[in-house]
Amino acid sequence: MHRNCRIHPDNFCYVCGLLWVKSQRRPITNQLKNIYKLYFECPLGDQDKSWAPHVICTSCSSGLRDWLNKRKVSMPFAIPMVWREQKYHLDNCYFCFIDITGFSAKNKHALVYPDLDSARRPIPHISLPIPIPKPQQIKIGSDMVEDVHGDSTDANYVPKMNY
């Protein structure tokens, strides 16, 4: 269970952490998991956990696919949202901290998102490299992707970046 959060985790994108209306959310497919792993060099995890979102927004879904197909240079960030299990729900719940009073698709950009130990906001590319797609590494529709090192469940995990 998601601990009776004010907003259900599946209203948020796993990749960018933003709140999206239902029509702009998609299930996370194996193909998207593979592309995510290629771009961010870490696996998309926590899909067996109730405290993490299990959807991706249309913007991130299209962005990852467009990057792979070289129709887009990069995602807007080098490191995606990092989700960790909350240690203390009352003062560390991303889904309870966000005030959605008056939320609509038109004013969604006015929402203020917290940066918590349990939910670290994405980090832009400013000084981090932009990955170059290597479609030969991915076998679309399967779980096979070139292996990368690290474990996103580790509290000190930072995705490996090639400089």
C-alpha positions, 0 to 999 in steps of 0.5 A: 500500500502507498501509506494513504498518501494525499495523492496516489503515486501513480499520478506522477511520472517515474522519470521526471516526478511531475504530476500529470492528468490521466490522459498524459500518463502511460504504463512503463513498458519493457521497451521504455525500461530498456531505453531508460537504461541506455540513456541514464545508464541505470535500470528503471527500478522500484516497479514492485514497490507501492511507494514509487510511481508505476507510470511515465508521462507522455513527455518523458516517453516521447523524449526517450523514444525521440532520443533513441531515434535521433529526433531529439538531442537529449532529455532535459535532465542528465539524472532522472527522479530518484525514488527511495522508500520513505523512512518517516512518512509524515515529513518525507512524503513527496506525494503528500507535500505537493499542494494540488489545490486548483490543479489543472493541465493548464496550470500544472507548471505552477506546482511546487515540487519538493526535493526530499531524501525519498524523492530527489528531483532530476538534475539538468545536463548543465555540466553533465554529458549528453548521451549518444544513442546506440540503438545496436545496444537495445533489443526492442521489446525485451529485457536485454540491454547492455549491462551497466554497473550499480544498484539504484536501490543503494542510498548513495547510488549515483548513475555512472557517467562517461566523460 
